[in-house]
């Protein structure tokens, strides 16, 4: 299983509408990705390791898929639609990382 993490870097200039992201953007992804999506989690940054410092990411979405091919097949046809929706919730683009989920 793999995890696709979409990480939105934080700074004083970042605007991020968590309500829109949670209630509109993510449900759109869930519907479009269908059965290929095996799970989803949302982390909203609240702090950093240094008191008073902004968290490094304002939000991180974790999407789980069986493998990279399943992700690419499900995500690819909708990538432009997903990207076009960013303007509705943030002024920063997410950084994407694909990771193997390694149980131990």
C-alpha positions in Angstrom: 0.0 0.0 0.0 1.1 3.5 -0.7 0.3 6.9 0.8 0.1 10.1 -1.3 0.7 13.1 1.0 -0.3 16.5 -0.3 1.5 19.0 2.0 0.6 22.7 2.0 3.7 24.8 3.2 2.9 27.3 5.9 4.0 31.0 6.2 2.5 34.2 7.4 1.2 34.9 3.9 -0.5 31.6 3.5 -4.3 31.6 3.3 -6.0 28.2 3.7 -9.7 27.7 4.1 -9.8 24.5 6.1 -13.7 24.3 6.0 -13.8 24.5 2.2 -11.0 21.9 1.9 -12.6 19.5 4.4 -16.2 20.0 3.2 -15.8 20.6 -0.6 -12.4 19.7 -2.0 -11.8 16.4 -0.2 -15.4 15.1 -0.9 -14.8 15.9 -4.6 -11.6 13.9 -4.5 -13.3 11.0 -2.7 -16.1 10.8 -5.2 -13.8 11.1 -8.3 -11.2 8.6 -7.1 -13.9 6.0 -6.2 -12.9 2.5 -5.1 -9.2 3.1 -5.9 -9.0 5.4 -2.8 -8.5 3.1 0.2 -8.4 5.7 2.9 -8.0 9.4 3.6 -6.8 11.5 6.6 -6.4 15.2 7.1 -3.9 16.9 9.3 -4.3 20.5 10.2 -1.2 22.1 11.5 -1.4 23.6 15.0 2.2 24.1 16.2 5.8 23.6 15.6 8.5 22.1 17.8 9.5 25.6 18.7 6.9 27.4 20.8 5.2 30.3 19.1 6.6 29.3 15.6 4.1 28.4 12.8 3.7 24.7 12.0 5.7 23.9 8.8 2.6 22.8 7.0 -0.9 24.4 7.3 -2.5 21.2 6.2 -1.5 17.7 5.0 -3.9 15.3 3.3 -2.9 11.6 3.2 -4.6 9.4 0.5 -4.0 5.7 0.5 -4.0 3.5 -2.6 -2.9 -0.1 -3.3 0.0 1.0 -5.5 1.4 3.9 -7.6 -0.3 2.6 -10.7 -3.7 2.6 -8.9 -3.1 6.2 -7.8 -2.0 7.4 -11.3 -4.9 5.7 -13.0 -7.5 7.1 -10.6 -6.0 10.6 -10.2 -4.7 11.4 -13.7 -8.0 12.0 -15.4 -9.1 14.4 -12.7 -5.7 16.2 -12.0 -6.7 19.4 -13.8 -10.0 19.7 -12.0 -8.3 19.1 -8.6 -5.7 21.7 -9.4 -8.2 24.3 -10.7 -10.0 24.0 -7.3 -7.0 25.1 -5.3 -7.8 28.8 -5.8 -11.0 28.2 -3.8 -9.2 27.3 -0.6 -5.6 28.4 -0.7 -3.0 30.7 -2.2 -0.3 28.1 -2.0 0.2 24.9 -4.0 0.6 21.6 -2.2 3.8 19.5 -2.4 3.1 15.9 -3.3 5.0 12.9 -2.0 4.3 9.3 -2.6 5.5 6.9 0.1 5.4 3.2 0.8 3.5 2.3 3.9 5.9 0.1 5.9 4.4 -1.8 8.8 6.6 -2.6 11.8 
